[in-house]
Amino acid sequence: MSAGLLADGDDGSELLTTAAVDPLLRAAVGHAGGELESWRLDHVDANPGRSTTATYLATVSWPYGTRSELLGVSARSTGPVAGDARARIFADGDRRVAVWLYPDDPDLPGLARAASRDRMAELITELRLVGRPVSPSQLRLHMIGYRPRRRAVLRVELNDPVRAFYVKVLRERVFDEVCSRHRMLLDAGVPAPRVLATTKDHLLILAELPGRPLARALFDRVDPCTAEDLIGLLDTMPAEVAGLRRRPPWSEAIEHFAQMVATAMPSQAPRLEWMSTLIQESLAGVPEGDEPTHGDFHEGQVHVAGGRVCGVLDVDTIGPGRRADDLACLVAHLSTVQRMDQRQAARVHHLIRRWVPVFDQRVDPTELRLRAAAVIISLATGPYRGQEPHWEHETVSVLDAAEALVRQVA
């Protein structure tokens, strides 16, 4: 198979994010028996100097008709790795990339089943999740999030009886670890989602949490919960969490994320270097910490009801750390909510003014702001990765929020 592609030592970013990828996509679709009519870049995961994974929304003409497809491509500076063999390798001499057609993600073997109404109906029936057979016509599937070759989360809605499940599609190497974390928190009384079932193709099926996501309740006319509730939720995590494998805090990878943003937007490189240097130097002497932490604590992970916290999601990242990291992650996300109207922005700013002084009483205020700025710099990779229509403007806006926090303590 040949398509003038990638030489060893190249991370693939130029190939996969420009029109140069067109011959590759056409060759891949042609090999699968179709004809590529059009395509556009959908999502980019870049690891500068090492690898790039991209997905493309494509219109493909097949012998049975025309339909929209999602194509995935991975390129690595060192050439394909073992997992790439589960995709199709396109090569021309030393140039090799891995290509797949959604949902046949090479690192997520369960995705093909989770994305199929027929197969999910069979699974729900087999597992007796509702106590009787279920037909495909009774199901609706909603993709909540898909990080190619990393993970996917789908919402499965059943219309009779009305119920909903969440399906996490995980990589084999992290599956057992994620399952054990869920059970550890549930056994300790932490309001994480109940585990309903697991499968051999690495699907984790979870019950729906009560209440509403804090991400929606932020805009209510009354406060969705208190800062003390949020801290209290984190403090319910059992001591065993501190004995798990340590996940580096966001601030530890600040150079990596700053490089990713600077690669996409070279104009922002000077202030990224200033912020990352200051944050690293200021936090250099701070101990790692051994408190049980969530690891990715933000408004999308918390459920609320009646003005109180009632649940927490995505506990894959729990482990030892510093409470300042969790609170900083929340501050960072609240500081970078995008596409709000004036009323919504006023509500979020109100909550920041109410909650941050309480957080300042629990953790060092300077550390809180610097760690929050580091998280924001990691979030600044998002608009480009997701190929938002105005990603350059959004990236600058996100970096403005990071700089504002840094300047409060610089």
DRENKOL-192218 format. One line per 5 residues: number of its first residue (from 1); their letters; for each residue x, y, z of C-alpha. Coordinates in steps of 0.02 Angstrom, whole numbers. Layout:
# residues N
NUM = a = X Y Z  ... $
# end
This chain:
# residues 410
1 = msagl = 0 0 0  70 167 -46  21 347 -15  176 460 -3  169 474 186 $
6 = ladgd = 278 490 339  466 470 364  535 409 530  578 555 645  424 655 593 $
11 = dgsel = 281 665 720  153 675 580  76 842 628  106 927 461  44 777 363 $
16 = lttaa = -113 747 465  -171 928 485  -151 990 306  -213 947 132  -62 832 117 $
21 = vdpll = -165 697 202  -290 691 58  -203 553 -43  -189 447 114  -374 462 155 $
26 = raavg = -422 423 -24  -308 271 -26  -379 208 140  -560 228 86  -522 150 -83 $
31 = hagge = -441 1 0  -600 -23 103  -705 -24 -56  -769 155 -57  -736 321 -141 $
36 = leswr = -696 477 -39  -806 623 -92  -754 753 39  -675 768 211  -633 892 348 $
41 = ldhvd = -518 883 499  -621 843 654  -503 815 801  -315 820 833  -215 743 974 $
46 = anpgr = -35 804 958  117 752 1057  249 867 979  402 774 919  325 605 955 $
51 = sttat = 155 570 880  -6 639 808  -179 560 800  -316 643 699  -494 604 649 $
56 = ylatv = -585 664 494  -770 682 455  -789 613 280  -923 583 151  -894 415 70 $
61 = swpyg = -980 333 -77  -997 146 -49  -1071 16 -168  -1227 17 -59  -1243 208 -50 $
66 = trsel = -1165 368 17  -1143 400 204  -1043 501 329  -894 414 408  -763 453 538 $
71 = lgvsa = -586 408 486  -441 397 609  -255 408 574  -106 391 692  74 438 649 $
76 = rstgp = 227 416 760  404 480 744  469 306 787  353 216 668  203 104 712 $
81 = vagda = 191 20 882  110 -147 925  -64 -74 945  -57 1 770  -59 -174 698 $
86 = rarif = -244 -184 742  -272 -42 617  -217 -44 435  -39 11 404  -10 115 249 $
91 = adgdr = 172 115 196  286 180 61  465 129 98  504 192 275  345 295 286 $
96 = rvavw = 206 214 388  45 269 472  -103 175 550  -278 206 481  -448 145 542 $
101 = lypdd = -632 175 510  -741 217 661  -793 124 765  -649 1 738  -528 98 849 $
106 = pdlpg = -371 -10 867  -353 25 1054  -538 19 1101  -598 -155 1053  -767 -129 1137 $
111 = laraa = -812 27 1040  -886 -66 892  -1010 -151 1008  -1047 3 1114  -1084 107 958 $
116 = srdrm = -1208 -20 888  -1391 -17 943  -1414 -199 892  -1264 -260 989  -1300 -153 1141 $
121 = aelit = -1478 -219 1145  -1408 -395 1142  -1287 -353 1283  -1418 -272 1394  -1529 -424 1368 $
126 = elrlv = -1386 -546 1402  -1336 -454 1562  -1518 -438 1618  -1494 -255 1659  -1681 -221 1650 $
131 = grpvs = -1745 -397 1687  -1816 -434 1514  -1764 -439 1331  -1730 -272 1248  -1747 -231 1063 $
136 = psqlr = -1637 -108 964  -1788 2 930  -1802 36 1116  -1626 109 1127  -1547 276 1087 $
141 = lhmig = -1358 297 1091  -1273 464 1124  -1085 486 1112  -1035 592 1262  -850 597 1222 $
146 = yrprr = -725 508 1112  -537 526 1126  -469 420 984  -365 273 1046  -392 326 1227 $
151 = ravlr = -572 310 1283  -753 341 1240  -910 368 1345  -1085 335 1279  -1255 365 1355 $
156 = velnd = -1379 225 1321  -1561 276 1340  -1698 145 1354  -1874 208 1319  -1977 67 1397 $
161 = pvraf = -1951 69 1542  -1866 239 1541  -1689 210 1602  -1514 266 1558  -1343 186 1572 $
166 = yvkvl = -1170 251 1538  -1043 144 1448  -858 179 1466  -754 106 1326  -578 80 1393 $
171 = rervf = -407 20 1339  -358 -154 1397  -209 -96 1499  -312 22 1609  -475 -76 1621 $
176 = devcs = -446 -175 1781  -371 -23 1867  -521 88 1826  -645 -45 1884  -555 -65 2050 $
181 = rhrml = -557 123 2079  -745 130 2056  -771 -11 2179  -649 63 2305  -749 226 2314 $
186 = ldagv = -918 141 2315  -864 28 2459  -813 185 2556  -981 270 2527  -919 398 2400 $
191 = paprv = -1065 438 2283  -983 373 2125  -1087 285 1990  -1134 105 2028  -1048 -26 1922 $
196 = lattk = -1184 -128 1836  -1075 -240 1729  -907 -264 1646  -865 -356 1485  -717 -448 1411 $
201 = dhlli = -698 -316 1276  -668 -184 1411  -838 -101 1428  -881 -31 1600  -1069 -8 1616 $
206 = laelp = -1122 117 1749  -1286 173 1825  -1343 351 1801  -1307 468 1946  -1450 561 2031 $
211 = grpla = -1467 749 2015  -1398 862 1878  -1222 900 1819  -1147 1051 1907  -1096 1109 1733 $
216 = ralfd = -1281 1144 1698  -1329 1200 1872  -1195 1336 1869  -1318 1448 1777  -1464 1425 1899 $
221 = rvdpc = -1529 1579 1988  -1484 1500 2156  -1315 1429 2205  -1306 1244 2155  -1202 1198 2308 $
226 = taedl = -1076 1275 2427  -887 1275 2420  -890 1178 2583  -994 1042 2498  -865 1025 2360 $
231 = iglld = -721 1012 2482  -824 891 2587  -850 777 2437  -663 767 2409  -635 734 2594 $
236 = tmpae = -749 580 2588  -621 487 2483  -549 342 2582  -368 337 2641  -335 190 2522 $
241 = vaglr = -339 313 2376  -174 386 2437  -95 215 2414  -135 205 2229  -16 242 2087 $
246 = rrppw = 25 428 2084  -39 528 1937  71 681 1904  -19 847 1934  -60 956 1785 $
251 = seaie = 77 1078 1835  209 943 1813  169 932 1627  157 1119 1598  306 1122 1478 $
256 = hfaqm = 225 988 1373  58 1078 1361  141 1247 1332  238 1171 1188  78 1098 1113 $
261 = vatam = -8 1268 1118  145 1360 1054  161 1238 909  -19 1275 858  -3 1463 894 $
266 = psqap = 177 1524 887  121 1702 928  80 1644 1106  250 1564 1137  329 1710 1235 $
271 = rlewm = 194 1724 1367  177 1534 1377  363 1523 1415  349 1662 1547  201 1580 1633 $
276 = stliq = 269 1403 1628  438 1457 1695  362 1557 1838  242 1417 1885  379 1285 1883 $
281 = eslag = 499 1390 1986  366 1440 2113  303 1262 2140  474 1178 2135  490 1159 2324 $
286 = vpegd = 310 1106 2358  295 923 2415  197 800 2306  67 774 2441  -20 617 2502 $
291 = epthg = -202 668 2517  -332 563 2424  -373 664 2268  -491 650 2121  -361 703 1992 $
296 = dfheg = -479 787 1868  -605 879 1975  -716 1003 1884  -898 1052 1859  -927 916 1730 $
301 = qvhva = -884 782 1857  -1002 836 1997  -1189 808 2014  -1298 916 2125  -1477 912 2188 $
306 = ggrvc = -1571 1024 2311  -1422 1138 2335  -1305 996 2384  -1176 885 2301  -1247 711 2268 $
311 = gvldv = -1123 623 2153  -953 621 2069  -901 552 1900  -742 495 1810  -647 424 1958 $
316 = dtigp = -518 343 1843  -388 472 1897  -399 456 2087  -237 440 2183  -119 530 2304 $
321 = grrad = -87 715 2283  -127 886 2353  -300 954 2386  -243 1114 2300  -231 1017 2137 $
326 = dlacl = -415 965 2142  -477 1138 2191  -363 1220 2062  -434 1107 1927  -610 1166 1970 $
331 = vahls = -556 1349 1973  -472 1327 1804  -625 1253 1722  -741 1384 1796  -624 1520 1733 $
336 = tvqrm = -629 1456 1554  -811 1414 1519  -838 1460 1337  -982 1534 1237  -1083 1602 1384 $
341 = dqrqa = -1210 1742 1368  -1202 1891 1486  -1317 1817 1617  -1225 1650 1620  -1057 1736 1635 $
346 = arvhh = -1122 1838 1782  -1180 1679 1870  -1012 1591 1848  -915 1744 1906  -1030 1753 2058 $
351 = lirrw = -988 1573 2104  -801 1602 2080  -811 1751 2199  -907 1646 2326  -804 1487 2316 $
356 = vpvfd = -623 1541 2294  -609 1630 2464  -667 1468 2546  -539 1368 2446  -407 1495 2502 $
361 = qrvdp = -443 1447 2683  -411 1263 2647  -256 1276 2535  -118 1403 2504  -193 1544 2396 $
366 = telrl = -36 1567 2291  -20 1381 2258  -205 1374 2212  -187 1509 2079  -26 1443 2004 $
371 = raaav = -92 1267 1993  -255 1332 1917  -155 1428 1787  -61 1268 1744  -225 1176 1719 $
376 = iisla = -287 1317 1608  -134 1302 1498  -175 1117 1476  -354 1167 1431  -287 1289 1301 $
381 = tgpyr = -247 1137 1192  -433 1098 1180  -496 1221 1047  -362 1164 924  -382 979 965 $
386 = gqeph = -569 992 938  -548 1101 783  -670 1231 849  -726 1355 716  -636 1500 802 $
391 = wehet = -503 1401 894  -371 1537 884  -482 1665 970  -537 1539 1102  -357 1488 1136 $
396 = vsvld = -307 1668 1168  -457 1691 1282  -407 1537 1383  -227 1596 1399  -291 1766 1456 $
401 = aaeal = -375 1678 1602  -213 1589 1647  -114 1750 1641  -241 1839 1751  -216 1708 1887 $
406 = vrqva = -27 1712 1873  -23 1901 1886  -125 1894 2047  25 1813 2133  175 1858 2022 $
# end
